[in-house]
Amino acid sequence: MTDDYKIDDEELKLHEYREEEQIIIHTHQKINHDLCGEIEKVDIGYVELKLVTLPDMVADDMGLIHGGFIFSAADYAAMVAINEKNVVLVACDAQFLSPAKFGDVIYFKAKVRHKEGRKRNVNVTAFVGEIKIFEAEFKTVVTDRHVLKLHLLEEEEENISSVNPDL
């Protein structure tokens, strides 16, 4: 047996192991998958999501899908790519490149592009067939606690009062 065969055997074992590995999604546990899409593939820092357009998403008589549903699915894909229990969207630079219509199936790809401390930037693209219809850069922050439990204003007021008791 040559070294080439040993490497192939090791690669095969690694591949088999990776297929058995399952990534557990830690965020957005109660999301409505009909409106935000179904995860088709997830890896560390990467997600593929499919959104099937529904009559409830239609904005007009021509069957135009409201952009909010596309944005929502893209946001969900970004959050799952980060896959932290407490992650908050703080900014987004989005471009709607082409419309979607009722009956379209929209495929999203989200990839974490930048990670610095608690900050994460995620690039998300969406396609109908070969046509790119959406692209965005989501800027997020991972927090220790749920965003609704942070009490940011109260903490800020307490910090100011402790520094300057006259306020």
C-alpha positions in Angstrom: 0.0 0.0 0.0 1.5 3.3 -1.0 1.2 6.7 0.8 -1.3 7.8 -1.8 -3.8 5.2 -0.8 -3.3 6.0 2.9 -4.1 9.6 2.3 -7.2 8.7 0.3 -8.4 6.4 3.2 -7.9 9.2 5.7 -9.7 11.7 3.5 -12.6 9.2 3.1 -12.8 8.8 6.9 -12.8 12.6 7.4 -15.5 12.9 4.7 -17.7 10.2 6.4 -17.2 12.0 9.8 -18.2 15.4 8.3 -21.4 13.9 6.9 -22.3 12.5 10.4 -21.6 15.9 12.0 -24.7 17.9 12.5 -24.7 21.6 13.1 -27.3 22.6 15.7 -29.1 25.9 14.9 -29.0 28.1 18.1 -30.9 31.1 16.8 -34.4 32.1 15.7 -36.0 28.9 17.0 -39.6 30.1 16.5 -39.2 31.7 13.1 -42.0 31.0 10.6 -40.3 29.0 7.8 -43.2 29.6 5.4 -42.5 33.3 5.5 -38.7 33.3 6.1 -37.5 30.2 4.2 -36.2 26.7 4.9 -32.5 26.0 5.6 -31.2 23.6 3.0 -27.6 23.6 4.0 -25.7 24.9 7.0 -22.0 24.9 7.8 -19.9 27.0 10.1 -20.3 30.6 8.8 -22.4 29.5 5.8 -26.1 28.9 5.0 -28.2 28.1 1.9 -31.9 28.8 2.3 -34.9 28.3 0.0 -37.9 30.6 0.0 -41.0 29.5 -1.8 -43.2 32.5 -2.6 -46.7 32.4 -1.3 -49.9 34.3 -2.1 -49.6 36.1 1.3 -46.4 37.7 0.0 -48.0 39.3 -3.1 -48.1 43.1 -3.2 -50.2 43.8 -6.3 -52.3 42.3 -9.1 -49.2 41.5 -11.1 -48.0 39.0 -8.5 -45.0 41.1 -7.3 -43.5 39.8 -4.1 -43.1 42.5 -1.4 -39.4 43.2 -0.8 -39.9 42.8 2.9 -40.3 39.1 2.6 -37.1 38.9 0.6 -35.3 41.0 3.2 -36.7 38.9 6.0 -35.4 35.6 4.4 -32.0 37.2 3.8 -31.9 38.4 7.4 -32.8 34.9 8.7 -30.1 33.3 6.5 -27.5 35.8 7.9 -28.5 35.1 11.5 -28.2 31.3 11.0 -24.8 31.7 9.3 -23.7 33.5 12.5 -25.5 30.8 14.6 -25.2 32.5 18.0 -28.1 32.4 20.5 -28.2 36.2 20.8 -27.4 38.0 17.6 -28.8 41.4 16.7 -29.0 43.2 13.3 -27.6 46.7 13.7 -27.2 47.8 10.0 -27.6 46.6 6.5 -26.6 47.8 3.1 -29.1 46.0 0.7 -29.8 46.2 -3.0 -32.9 44.8 -4.7 -31.5 44.0 -8.2 -34.6 42.4 -9.8 -38.2 41.7 -8.8 -39.6 38.4 -7.7 -43.1 37.2 -8.5 -45.6 34.8 -7.1 -44.5 31.2 -7.9 -40.8 32.1 -7.9 -38.5 30.0 -5.7 -35.7 32.2 -4.3 -32.4 30.7 -3.2 -30.2 32.6 -0.7 -26.6 32.1 0.2 -25.2 33.7 3.4 -21.5 33.8 4.3 -19.9 35.4 7.3 -17.2 37.7 5.8 -15.9 39.5 8.8 -15.6 38.6 12.5 -14.1 41.0 15.0 -14.9 40.6 18.7 -18.7 40.6 19.0 -19.2 42.1 15.5 -20.1 39.9 12.5 -20.6 41.0 8.9 -22.5 38.6 6.6 -22.9 38.8 2.8 -26.2 37.5 1.5 -27.2 37.0 -2.1 -30.5 35.7 -3.5 -31.2 34.2 -6.9 -34.3 33.2 -8.9 -32.8 30.7 -11.3 -29.6 32.3 -12.6 -30.8 35.9 -12.0 -29.4 37.6 -8.9 -32.3 39.5 -7.4 -30.8 40.7 -4.1 -27.5 41.3 -2.4 -26.8 42.7 1.1 -24.1 43.1 3.7 -25.7 42.5 7.2 -23.8 44.1 10.2 -24.6 42.4 13.5 -23.5 42.2 17.1 -23.5 39.1 19.3 -24.8 39.9 22.8 -24.5 38.1 26.1 -28.2 38.4 26.7 -31.3 38.6 24.6 -31.7 42.1 23.1 -35.0 42.6 25.0 -33.2 41.9 28.3 -30.3 44.3 27.8 -31.9 47.4 29.2 -29.3 49.6 27.4 -30.8 52.9 28.3 -31.1 52.1 32.0 -27.5 50.9 32.2 -26.3 54.0 30.3 -28.2 56.3 32.8 -26.7 54.4 35.8 -23.2 54.8 34.4 -23.7 58.5 33.8 -25.1 59.0 37.3 -22.2 57.1 38.9 -19.7 59.3 37.1 -21.6 62.6 37.6 -23.9 62.4 40.6 -25.3 65.9 39.9 -27.2 64.6 36.9 
